[in-house]
Each structure stands twice: as C-alpha cells, then as structure tokens.
Amino acid sequence: MKNYDQLTIRDHFMFGKICEKPKNSQLILRALLDVPTITISNTEVEKYYKPYSDNKYVRLDLLA
C-alpha cells in the first residue's frame, strides 16, 4: 500500500479523485487529445455502460 503522497494519476484512486472535478478532466482531455476547445460540464468516474440487454457491458474510466 502506497502513502497518499506517493500516488500519481496512474493510480486508480488518484485518477478518480482528480477527475471528479470537470475542470481537471477538461485539462487532461485537452492535453491527451491535443484539442484546445473542450468544454466539460459533468463527469462520472468508473461508469458502467450496458448498451444491450445481454450480460456484456463496458466500464468507462471517465465519462465526460
């Protein structure tokens, strides 16, 4: 188990905490996608999406 000060954005817990705020998610997505004009109003961390009625689903790390 790591100390809180040793965590980075690559850690699941820290990623969730950082991306809870739309402003942080907006900055991260702008950098990753190299798109200067992304506006985010709402984020959900670790969202499960089931597009069909069968048992398969997709887990999204971040839904913005």
N, CA, C and O atoms as a Tripos MOL2 file, in Angstrom:
@<TRIPOS>MOLECULE
protein
  256   255    64     0     0
PROTEIN
NO_CHARGES

@<TRIPOS>ATOM
      1 N           0.8420   -1.1830    0.0000 N.3       1 MET1
      2 CA          0.0000    0.0000    0.0000 C.3       1 MET1
      3 C           0.8870    1.2460    0.0000 C.2       1 MET1
      4 O           1.8290    1.3530    0.7850 O.2       1 MET1
      5 N           0.5700    2.1770   -0.8870 N.am      2 LYS2
      6 CA          1.3600    3.3960   -1.0070 C.3       2 LYS2
      7 C           0.8120    4.4850   -0.0930 C.2       2 LYS2
      8 O          -0.3730    4.5070    0.2420 O.2       2 LYS2
      9 N           1.6970    5.3750    0.2960 N.am      3 ASN3
     10 CA          1.2690    6.5590    1.0220 C.3       3 ASN3
     11 C           0.5760    7.5090    0.0540 C.2       3 ASN3
     12 O           0.8120    7.4500   -1.1530 O.2       3 ASN3
     13 N          -0.2650    8.3730    0.5710 N.am      4 TYR4
     14 CA         -1.0120    9.3090   -0.2530 C.3       4 TYR4
     15 C          -0.0920   10.1810   -1.1000 C.2       4 TYR4
     16 O          -0.4010   10.4650   -2.2580 O.2       4 TYR4
     17 N           1.0300   10.6070   -0.5350 N.am      5 ASP5
     18 CA          1.9600   11.4910   -1.2590 C.3       5 ASP5
     19 C           2.7540   10.7510   -2.3450 C.2       5 ASP5
     20 O           3.4380   11.3950   -3.1400 O.2       5 ASP5
     21 N           2.6780    9.4330   -2.3960 N.am      6 GLN6
     22 CA          3.3710    8.6490   -3.4200 C.3       6 GLN6
     23 C           2.4760    8.3250   -4.6210 C.2       6 GLN6
     24 O           2.9560    7.7900   -5.6200 O.2       6 GLN6
     25 N           1.1940    8.6400   -4.5340 N.am      7 LEU7
     26 CA          0.2660    8.3140   -5.6120 C.3       7 LEU7
     27 C           0.4340    9.2660   -6.7880 C.2       7 LEU7
     28 O           0.7330   10.4470   -6.6120 O.2       7 LEU7
     29 N           0.2380    8.7360   -7.9870 N.am      8 THR8
     30 CA          0.2500    9.5490   -9.2040 C.3       8 THR8
     31 C          -1.0870    9.3840   -9.9070 C.2       8 THR8
     32 O          -1.9420    8.6300   -9.4430 O.2       8 THR8
     33 N          -1.2740   10.0700  -11.0090 N.am      9 ILE9
     34 CA         -2.5330    9.9710  -11.7540 C.3       9 ILE9
     35 C          -2.7230    8.5760  -12.3430 C.2       9 ILE9
     36 O          -3.8370    8.2180  -12.7250 O.2       9 ILE9
     37 N          -1.6770    7.8020  -12.4220 N.am     10 ARG10
     38 CA         -1.7840    6.4270  -12.9400 C.3      10 ARG10
     39 C          -2.4240    5.4710  -11.9320 C.2      10 ARG10
     40 O          -2.8480    4.3770  -12.3040 O.2      10 ARG10
     41 N          -2.4970    5.8660  -10.6810 N.am     11 ASP11
     42 CA         -3.1640    5.0590   -9.6590 C.3      11 ASP11
     43 C          -4.6760    5.2530   -9.7770 C.2      11 ASP11
     44 O          -5.1550    6.3750   -9.9370 O.2      11 ASP11
     45 N          -5.4070    4.1670   -9.6980 N.am     12 HIS12
     46 CA         -6.8590    4.1860   -9.8820 C.3      12 HIS12
     47 C          -7.5400    5.1750   -8.9310 C.2      12 HIS12
     48 O          -8.3830    5.9640   -9.3560 O.2      12 HIS12
     49 N          -7.1810    5.1330   -7.6670 N.am     13 PHE13
     50 CA         -7.7890    6.0090   -6.6630 C.3      13 PHE13
     51 C          -7.5380    7.4760   -6.9870 C.2      13 PHE13
     52 O          -8.4600    8.2900   -6.9570 O.2      13 PHE13
     53 N          -6.2880    7.8100   -7.2970 N.am     14 MET14
     54 CA         -5.9390    9.2020   -7.5590 C.3      14 MET14
     55 C          -6.5840    9.7010   -8.8520 C.2      14 MET14
     56 O          -7.0320   10.8460   -8.9150 O.2      14 MET14
     57 N          -6.6350    8.8610   -9.8770 N.am     15 PHE15
     58 CA         -7.2940    9.2420  -11.1240 C.3      15 PHE15
     59 C          -8.7530    9.6050  -10.8560 C.2      15 PHE15
     60 O          -9.2550   10.6080  -11.3620 O.2      15 PHE15
     61 N          -9.4200    8.7880  -10.0650 N.am     16 GLY16
     62 CA        -10.8150    9.0560   -9.7280 C.3      16 GLY16
     63 C         -10.9880   10.3530   -8.9710 C.2      16 GLY16
     64 O         -11.9110   11.1190   -9.2500 O.2      16 GLY16
     65 N         -10.1180   10.6050   -8.0230 N.am     17 LYS17
     66 CA        -10.2070   11.8320   -7.2360 C.3      17 LYS17
     67 C          -9.9460   13.0660   -8.0940 C.2      17 LYS17
     68 O         -10.6360   14.0750   -7.9570 O.2      17 LYS17
     69 N          -8.9640   12.9900   -8.9680 N.am     18 ILE18
     70 CA         -8.6280   14.1310   -9.8270 C.3      18 ILE18
     71 C          -9.7470   14.3980  -10.8280 C.2      18 ILE18
     72 O         -10.1200   15.5500  -11.0470 O.2      18 ILE18
     73 N         -10.2750   13.3590  -11.4240 N.am     19 CYS19
     74 CA        -11.2620   13.5130  -12.4970 C.3      19 CYS19
     75 C         -12.6770   13.7500  -12.0030 C.2      19 CYS19
     76 O         -13.5820   13.9350  -12.8160 O.2      19 CYS19
     77 N         -12.8940   13.7500  -10.6990 N.am     20 GLU20
     78 CA        -14.2230   14.0730  -10.1740 C.3      20 GLU20
     79 C         -14.6160   15.4970  -10.5450 C.2      20 GLU20
     80 O         -15.7940   15.7890  -10.7490 O.2      20 GLU20
     81 N         -13.6350   16.3760  -10.6320 N.am     21 LYS21
     82 CA        -13.8980   17.7780  -10.9590 C.3      21 LYS21
     83 C         -13.8170   17.9660  -12.4720 C.2      21 LYS21
     84 O         -12.8020   17.6340  -13.0850 O.2      21 LYS21
     85 N         -14.8760   18.4930  -13.0720 N.am     22 PRO22
     86 CA        -14.8810   18.6780  -14.5250 C.3      22 PRO22
     87 C         -13.7160   19.5130  -15.0540 C.2      22 PRO22
     88 O         -13.2110   19.2460  -16.1450 O.2      22 PRO22
     89 N         -13.2920   20.5020  -14.3090 N.am     23 LYS23
     90 CA        -12.1770   21.3550  -14.7620 C.3      23 LYS23
     91 C         -10.9000   20.5380  -14.9300 C.2      23 LYS23
     92 O         -10.1700   20.7310  -15.9020 O.2      23 LYS23
     93 N         -10.6200   19.6260  -13.9960 N.am     24 ASN24
     94 CA         -9.4350   18.7740  -14.1020 C.3      24 ASN24
     95 C          -9.5480   17.8290  -15.2960 C.2      24 ASN24
     96 O          -8.5820   17.6370  -16.0350 O.2      24 ASN24
     97 N         -10.7200   17.2450  -15.4800 N.am     25 SER25
     98 CA        -10.9330   16.3430  -16.6160 C.3      25 SER25
     99 C         -10.7670   17.0860  -17.9350 C.2      25 SER25
    100 O         -10.2220   16.5490  -18.8990 O.2      25 SER25
    101 N         -11.2330   18.3020  -17.9650 N.am     26 GLN26
    102 CA        -11.1130   19.1250  -19.1640 C.3      26 GLN26
    103 C          -9.6450   19.3580  -19.5120 C.2      26 GLN26
    104 O          -9.2620   19.2410  -20.6760 O.2      26 GLN26
    105 N          -8.8340   19.6810  -18.5340 N.am     27 LEU27
    106 CA         -7.4030   19.9040  -18.7730 C.3      27 LEU27
    107 C          -6.7040   18.6340  -19.2510 C.2      27 LEU27
    108 O          -5.8640   18.6820  -20.1500 O.2      27 LEU27
    109 N          -7.0500   17.5150  -18.6560 N.am     28 ILE28
    110 CA         -6.4300   16.2410  -19.0360 C.3      28 ILE28
    111 C          -6.8160   15.8650  -20.4660 C.2      28 ILE28
    112 O          -5.9540   15.4830  -21.2580 O.2      28 ILE28
    113 N          -8.1000   15.9700  -20.8000 N.am     29 LEU29
    114 CA         -8.5450   15.6100  -22.1420 C.3      29 LEU29
    115 C          -7.9860   16.5530  -23.2090 C.2      29 LEU29
    116 O          -7.6770   16.1210  -24.3190 O.2      29 LEU29
    117 N          -7.8590   17.8230  -22.8780 N.am     30 ARG30
    118 CA         -7.2460   18.7650  -23.8220 C.3      30 ARG30
    119 C          -5.8120   18.3610  -24.1360 C.2      30 ARG30
    120 O          -5.3820   18.4140  -25.2880 O.2      30 ARG30
    121 N          -5.0820   17.9600  -23.1150 N.am     31 ALA31
    122 CA         -3.6840   17.5590  -23.3150 C.3      31 ALA31
    123 C          -3.5850   16.2360  -24.0640 C.2      31 ALA31
    124 O          -2.7640   16.1050  -24.9720 O.2      31 ALA31
    125 N          -4.3980   15.2610  -23.7050 N.am     32 LEU32
    126 CA         -4.3310   13.9500  -24.3450 C.3      32 LEU32
    127 C          -4.7820   13.9780  -25.7980 C.2      32 LEU32
    128 O          -4.1820   13.3260  -26.6530 O.2      32 LEU32
    129 N          -5.8250   14.7230  -26.0730 N.am     33 LEU33
    130 CA         -6.3920   14.7420  -27.4140 C.3      33 LEU33
    131 C          -5.8230   15.8530  -28.2930 C.2      33 LEU33
    132 O          -6.0960   15.9030  -29.4920 O.2      33 LEU33
    133 N          -5.0430   16.7310  -27.7020 N.am     34 ASP34
    134 CA         -4.4510   17.8660  -28.4110 C.3      34 ASP34
    135 C          -5.5310   18.7060  -29.0960 C.2      34 ASP34
    136 O          -5.4040   19.0990  -30.2560 O.2      34 ASP34
    137 N          -6.6020   18.9660  -28.3350 N.am     35 VAL35
    138 CA         -7.7140   19.7860  -28.8130 C.3      35 VAL35
    139 C          -7.8710   20.9490  -27.8310 C.2      35 VAL35
    140 O          -8.1440   20.7250  -26.6520 O.2      35 VAL35
    141 N          -7.7030   22.1760  -28.2990 N.am     36 PRO36
    142 CA         -7.7150   23.3120  -27.3740 C.3      36 PRO36
    143 C          -9.0980   23.7210  -26.8660 C.2      36 PRO36
    144 O          -9.1850   24.4330  -25.8650 O.2      36 PRO36
    145 N         -10.1740   23.3000  -27.5160 N.am     37 THR37
    146 CA        -11.5050   23.7790  -27.1260 C.3      37 THR37
    147 C         -12.4230   22.6340  -26.7160 C.2      37 THR37
    148 O         -13.3260   22.2550  -27.4620 O.2      37 THR37
    149 N         -12.1940   22.0990  -25.5540 N.am     38 ILE38
    150 CA        -13.0880   21.0910  -24.9770 C.3      38 ILE38
    151 C         -13.7310   21.7150  -23.7520 C.2      38 ILE38
    152 O         -13.0410   22.2620  -22.8910 O.2      38 ILE38
    153 N         -15.0400   21.6340  -23.6740 N.am     39 THR39
    154 CA        -15.7550   22.1420  -22.5150 C.3      39 THR39
    155 C         -16.5190   20.9750  -21.8930 C.2      39 THR39
    156 O         -17.2700   20.2760  -22.5740 O.2      39 THR39
    157 N         -16.3200   20.7800  -20.6140 N.am     40 ILE40
    158 CA        -16.9670   19.6760  -19.8900 C.3      40 ILE40
    159 C         -17.7930   20.2670  -18.7570 C.2      40 ILE40
    160 O         -17.3080   21.1040  -17.9960 O.2      40 ILE40
    161 N         -19.0260   19.8330  -18.6520 N.am     41 SER41
    162 CA        -19.8870   20.3310  -17.5850 C.3      41 SER41
    163 C         -20.1310   19.2830  -16.4950 C.2      41 SER41
    164 O         -20.4830   19.6270  -15.3670 O.2      41 SER41
    165 N         -19.9420   18.0030  -16.8350 N.am     42 ASN42
    166 CA        -20.2250   16.9460  -15.8660 C.3      42 ASN42
    167 C         -19.2900   15.7660  -16.1250 C.2      42 ASN42
    168 O         -18.9750   15.4580  -17.2750 O.2      42 ASN42
    169 N         -18.8510   15.1120  -15.0600 N.am     43 THR43
    170 CA        -18.0160   13.9190  -15.1990 C.3      43 THR43
    171 C         -18.5430   12.8230  -14.2890 C.2      43 THR43
    172 O         -19.1230   13.0830  -13.2350 O.2      43 THR43
    173 N         -18.3220   11.5880  -14.7260 N.am     44 GLU44
    174 CA        -18.6090   10.4220  -13.9030 C.3      44 GLU44
    175 C         -17.3930    9.5070  -13.9960 C.2      44 GLU44
    176 O         -16.9250    9.1890  -15.0890 O.2      44 GLU44
    177 N         -16.8970    9.0960  -12.8660 N.am     45 VAL45
    178 CA        -15.7250    8.2320  -12.8150 C.3      45 VAL45
    179 C         -16.1880    6.7950  -12.6440 C.2      45 VAL45
    180 O         -17.0940    6.5140  -11.8590 O.2      45 VAL45
    181 N         -15.5640    5.8890  -13.3800 N.am     46 GLU46
    182 CA        -15.8530    4.4580  -13.3570 C.3      46 GLU46
    183 C         -17.3410    4.1900  -13.6090 C.2      46 GLU46
    184 O         -18.0640    3.6880  -12.7490 O.2      46 GLU46
    185 N         -17.7480    4.5330  -14.7820 N.am     47 LYS47
    186 CA        -19.1450    4.3570  -15.2000 C.3      47 LYS47
    187 C         -19.2840    3.0460  -15.9540 C.2      47 LYS47
    188 O         -18.4820    2.7440  -16.8380 O.2      47 LYS47
    189 N         -20.2970    2.2710  -15.6070 N.am     48 TYR48
    190 CA        -20.5880    1.0170  -16.2970 C.3      48 TYR48
    191 C         -21.7010    1.2780  -17.3010 C.2      48 TYR48
    192 O         -22.7460    1.8270  -16.9510 O.2      48 TYR48
    193 N         -21.4770    0.8880  -18.5340 N.am     49 TYR49
    194 CA        -22.4140    1.1360  -19.6180 C.3      49 TYR49
    195 C         -22.7920   -0.1940  -20.2450 C.2      49 TYR49
    196 O         -21.9320   -0.9550  -20.6890 O.2      49 TYR49
    197 N         -24.0850   -0.4610  -20.2750 N.am     50 LYS50
    198 CA        -24.5920   -1.7070  -20.8510 C.3      50 LYS50
    199 C         -25.4840   -1.3560  -22.0300 C.2      50 LYS50
    200 O         -26.6680   -1.0720  -21.8510 O.2      50 LYS50
    201 N         -24.9220   -1.3730  -23.2430 N.am     51 PRO51
    202 CA        -25.6810   -0.9060  -24.4030 C.3      51 PRO51
    203 C         -26.8000   -1.8470  -24.8520 C.2      51 PRO51
    204 O         -27.7530   -1.4010  -25.4920 O.2      51 PRO51
    205 N         -26.7060   -3.1140  -24.5330 N.am     52 TYR52
    206 CA        -27.7060   -4.0900  -24.9670 C.3      52 TYR52
    207 C         -28.2140   -4.8760  -23.7670 C.2      52 TYR52
    208 O         -27.7010   -4.7210  -22.6590 O.2      52 TYR52
    209 N         -29.1940   -5.6970  -23.9780 N.am     53 SER53
    210 CA        -29.8050   -6.4190  -22.8690 C.3      53 SER53
    211 C         -29.0410   -7.6800  -22.4490 C.2      53 SER53
    212 O         -29.3890   -8.3080  -21.4490 O.2      53 SER53
    213 N         -28.0040   -8.0530  -23.2040 N.am     54 ASP54
    214 CA        -27.2410   -9.2370  -22.7830 C.3      54 ASP54
    215 C         -26.3400   -8.8780  -21.5960 C.2      54 ASP54
    216 O         -26.3810   -7.7460  -21.1160 O.2      54 ASP54
    217 N         -25.5510   -9.7990  -21.1330 N.am     55 ASN55
    218 CA        -24.7730   -9.6000  -19.9160 C.3      55 ASN55
    219 C         -23.4770   -8.8230  -20.1110 C.2      55 ASN55
    220 O         -22.7710   -8.5680  -19.1350 O.2      55 ASN55
    221 N         -23.1480   -8.4460  -21.3240 N.am     56 LYS56
    222 CA        -21.9040   -7.7380  -21.5640 C.3      56 LYS56
    223 C         -22.0680   -6.2470  -21.2810 C.2      56 LYS56
    224 O         -23.1280   -5.6690  -21.5200 O.2      56 LYS56
    225 N         -21.0150   -5.6420  -20.7750 N.am     57 TYR57
    226 CA        -21.0150   -4.2190  -20.5020 C.3      57 TYR57
    227 C         -19.6160   -3.6570  -20.7370 C.2      57 TYR57
    228 O         -18.6460   -4.3970  -20.9020 O.2      57 TYR57
    229 N         -19.5420   -2.3470  -20.7470 N.am     58 VAL58
    230 CA        -18.2720   -1.6420  -20.9140 C.3      58 VAL58
    231 C         -18.0550   -0.8020  -19.6630 C.2      58 VAL58
    232 O         -18.9730   -0.1320  -19.1890 O.2      58 VAL58
    233 N         -16.8380   -0.8400  -19.1330 N.am     59 ARG59
    234 CA        -16.5110    0.0070  -17.9860 C.3      59 ARG59
    235 C         -15.6840    1.1800  -18.4970 C.2      59 ARG59
    236 O         -14.6060    0.9940  -19.0630 O.2      59 ARG59
    237 N         -16.1920    2.3730  -18.2940 N.am     60 LEU60
    238 CA        -15.5030    3.5830  -18.7060 C.3      60 LEU60
    239 C         -14.7670    4.1630  -17.5010 C.2      60 LEU60
    240 O         -15.3670    4.3560  -16.4440 O.2      60 LEU60
    241 N         -13.4840    4.4400  -17.6510 N.am     61 ASP61
    242 CA        -12.7380    5.0700  -16.5630 C.3      61 ASP61
    243 C         -13.2540    6.4740  -16.3070 C.2      61 ASP61
    244 O         -13.3240    6.9180  -15.1620 O.2      61 ASP61
    245 N         -13.6130    7.1690  -17.3730 N.am     62 LEU62
    246 CA        -14.1340    8.5260  -17.2450 C.3      62 LEU62
    247 C         -15.1940    8.7590  -18.3060 C.2      62 LEU62
    248 O         -14.9560    8.5330  -19.4920 O.2      62 LEU62
    249 N         -16.3650    9.2110  -17.8750 N.am     63 LEU63
    250 CA        -17.4220    9.6110  -18.7900 C.3      63 LEU63
    251 C         -17.5850   11.1100  -18.6260 C.2      63 LEU63
    252 O         -17.9430   11.5960  -17.5530 O.2      63 LEU63
    253 N         -17.3190   11.8340  -19.7000 N.am     64 ALA64
    254 CA        -17.3910   13.2980  -19.6330 C.3      64 ALA64
    255 C         -18.3230   13.8100  -20.7130 C.2      64 ALA64
    256 O         -18.5250   15.0180  -20.8320 O.2      64 ALA64
@<TRIPOS>BOND
     1     1     2 1
     2     2     3 1
     3     3     4 2
     4     3     5 am
     5     5     6 1
     6     6     7 1
     7     7     8 2
     8     7     9 am
     9     9    10 1
    10    10    11 1
    11    11    12 2
    12    11    13 am
    13    13    14 1
    14    14    15 1
    15    15    16 2
    16    15    17 am
    17    17    18 1
    18    18    19 1
    19    19    20 2
    20    19    21 am
    21    21    22 1
    22    22    23 1
    23    23    24 2
    24    23    25 am
    25    25    26 1
    26    26    27 1
    27    27    28 2
    28    27    29 am
    29    29    30 1
    30    30    31 1
    31    31    32 2
    32    31    33 am
    33    33    34 1
    34    34    35 1
    35    35    36 2
    36    35    37 am
    37    37    38 1
    38    38    39 1
    39    39    40 2
    40    39    41 am
    41    41    42 1
    42    42    43 1
    43    43    44 2
    44    43    45 am
    45    45    46 1
    46    46    47 1
    47    47    48 2
    48    47    49 am
    49    49    50 1
    50    50    51 1
    51    51    52 2
    52    51    53 am
    53    53    54 1
    54    54    55 1
    55    55    56 2
    56    55    57 am
    57    57    58 1
    58    58    59 1
    59    59    60 2
    60    59    61 am
    61    61    62 1
    62    62    63 1
    63    63    64 2
    64    63    65 am
    65    65    66 1
    66    66    67 1
    67    67    68 2
    68    67    69 am
    69    69    70 1
    70    70    71 1
    71    71    72 2
    72    71    73 am
    73    73    74 1
    74    74    75 1
    75    75    76 2
    76    75    77 am
    77    77    78 1
    78    78    79 1
    79    79    80 2
    80    79    81 am
    81    81    82 1
    82    82    83 1
    83    83    84 2
    84    83    85 am
    85    85    86 1
    86    86    87 1
    87    87    88 2
    88    87    89 am
    89    89    90 1
    90    90    91 1
    91    91    92 2
    92    91    93 am
    93    93    94 1
    94    94    95 1
    95    95    96 2
    96    95    97 am
    97    97    98 1
    98    98    99 1
    99    99   100 2
   100    99   101 am
   101   101   102 1
   102   102   103 1
   103   103   104 2
   104   103   105 am
   105   105   106 1
   106   106   107 1
   107   107   108 2
   108   107   109 am
   109   109   110 1
   110   110   111 1
   111   111   112 2
   112   111   113 am
   113   113   114 1
   114   114   115 1
   115   115   116 2
   116   115   117 am
   117   117   118 1
   118   118   119 1
   119   119   120 2
   120   119   121 am
   121   121   122 1
   122   122   123 1
   123   123   124 2
   124   123   125 am
   125   125   126 1
   126   126   127 1
   127   127   128 2
   128   127   129 am
   129   129   130 1
   130   130   131 1
   131   131   132 2
   132   131   133 am
   133   133   134 1
   134   134   135 1
   135   135   136 2
   136   135   137 am
   137   137   138 1
   138   138   139 1
   139   139   140 2
   140   139   141 am
   141   141   142 1
   142   142   143 1
   143   143   144 2
   144   143   145 am
   145   145   146 1
   146   146   147 1
   147   147   148 2
   148   147   149 am
   149   149   150 1
   150   150   151 1
   151   151   152 2
   152   151   153 am
   153   153   154 1
   154   154   155 1
   155   155   156 2
   156   155   157 am
   157   157   158 1
   158   158   159 1
   159   159   160 2
   160   159   161 am
   161   161   162 1
   162   162   163 1
   163   163   164 2
   164   163   165 am
   165   165   166 1
   166   166   167 1
   167   167   168 2
   168   167   169 am
   169   169   170 1
   170   170   171 1
   171   171   172 2
   172   171   173 am
   173   173   174 1
   174   174   175 1
   175   175   176 2
   176   175   177 am
   177   177   178 1
   178   178   179 1
   179   179   180 2
   180   179   181 am
   181   181   182 1
   182   182   183 1
   183   183   184 2
   184   183   185 am
   185   185   186 1
   186   186   187 1
   187   187   188 2
   188   187   189 am
   189   189   190 1
   190   190   191 1
   191   191   192 2
   192   191   193 am
   193   193   194 1
   194   194   195 1
   195   195   196 2
   196   195   197 am
   197   197   198 1
   198   198   199 1
   199   199   200 2
   200   199   201 am
   201   201   202 1
   202   202   203 1
   203   203   204 2
   204   203   205 am
   205   205   206 1
   206   206   207 1
   207   207   208 2
   208   207   209 am
   209   209   210 1
   210   210   211 1
   211   211   212 2
   212   211   213 am
   213   213   214 1
   214   214   215 1
   215   215   216 2
   216   215   217 am
   217   217   218 1
   218   218   219 1
   219   219   220 2
   220   219   221 am
   221   221   222 1
   222   222   223 1
   223   223   224 2
   224   223   225 am
   225   225   226 1
   226   226   227 1
   227   227   228 2
   228   227   229 am
   229   229   230 1
   230   230   231 1
   231   231   232 2
   232   231   233 am
   233   233   234 1
   234   234   235 1
   235   235   236 2
   236   235   237 am
   237   237   238 1
   238   238   239 1
   239   239   240 2
   240   239   241 am
   241   241   242 1
   242   242   243 1
   243   243   244 2
   244   243   245 am
   245   245   246 1
   246   246   247 1
   247   247   248 2
   248   247   249 am
   249   249   250 1
   250   250   251 1
   251   251   252 2
   252   251   253 am
   253   253   254 1
   254   254   255 1
   255   255   256 2
@<TRIPOS>SUBSTRUCTURE
     1 MET1         2 RESIDUE 1 A MET
     2 LYS2         6 RESIDUE 1 A LYS
     3 ASN3        10 RESIDUE 1 A ASN
     4 TYR4        14 RESIDUE 1 A TYR
     5 ASP5        18 RESIDUE 1 A ASP
     6 GLN6        22 RESIDUE 1 A GLN
     7 LEU7        26 RESIDUE 1 A LEU
     8 THR8        30 RESIDUE 1 A THR
     9 ILE9        34 RESIDUE 1 A ILE
    10 ARG10       38 RESIDUE 1 A ARG
    11 ASP11       42 RESIDUE 1 A ASP
    12 HIS12       46 RESIDUE 1 A HIS
    13 PHE13       50 RESIDUE 1 A PHE
    14 MET14       54 RESIDUE 1 A MET
    15 PHE15       58 RESIDUE 1 A PHE
    16 GLY16       62 RESIDUE 1 A GLY
    17 LYS17       66 RESIDUE 1 A LYS
    18 ILE18       70 RESIDUE 1 A ILE
    19 CYS19       74 RESIDUE 1 A CYS
    20 GLU20       78 RESIDUE 1 A GLU
    21 LYS21       82 RESIDUE 1 A LYS
    22 PRO22       86 RESIDUE 1 A PRO
    23 LYS23       90 RESIDUE 1 A LYS
    24 ASN24       94 RESIDUE 1 A ASN
    25 SER25       98 RESIDUE 1 A SER
    26 GLN26      102 RESIDUE 1 A GLN
    27 LEU27      106 RESIDUE 1 A LEU
    28 ILE28      110 RESIDUE 1 A ILE
    29 LEU29      114 RESIDUE 1 A LEU
    30 ARG30      118 RESIDUE 1 A ARG
    31 ALA31      122 RESIDUE 1 A ALA
    32 LEU32      126 RESIDUE 1 A LEU
    33 LEU33      130 RESIDUE 1 A LEU
    34 ASP34      134 RESIDUE 1 A ASP
    35 VAL35      138 RESIDUE 1 A VAL
    36 PRO36      142 RESIDUE 1 A PRO
    37 THR37      146 RESIDUE 1 A THR
    38 ILE38      150 RESIDUE 1 A ILE
    39 THR39      154 RESIDUE 1 A THR
    40 ILE40      158 RESIDUE 1 A ILE
    41 SER41      162 RESIDUE 1 A SER
    42 ASN42      166 RESIDUE 1 A ASN
    43 THR43      170 RESIDUE 1 A THR
    44 GLU44      174 RESIDUE 1 A GLU
    45 VAL45      178 RESIDUE 1 A VAL
    46 GLU46      182 RESIDUE 1 A GLU
    47 LYS47      186 RESIDUE 1 A LYS
    48 TYR48      190 RESIDUE 1 A TYR
    49 TYR49      194 RESIDUE 1 A TYR
    50 LYS50      198 RESIDUE 1 A LYS
    51 PRO51      202 RESIDUE 1 A PRO
    52 TYR52      206 RESIDUE 1 A TYR
    53 SER53      210 RESIDUE 1 A SER
    54 ASP54      214 RESIDUE 1 A ASP
    55 ASN55      218 RESIDUE 1 A ASN
    56 LYS56      222 RESIDUE 1 A LYS
    57 TYR57      226 RESIDUE 1 A TYR
    58 VAL58      230 RESIDUE 1 A VAL
    59 ARG59      234 RESIDUE 1 A ARG
    60 LEU60      238 RESIDUE 1 A LEU
    61 ASP61      242 RESIDUE 1 A ASP
    62 LEU62      246 RESIDUE 1 A LEU
    63 LEU63      250 RESIDUE 1 A LEU
    64 ALA64      254 RESIDUE 1 A ALA
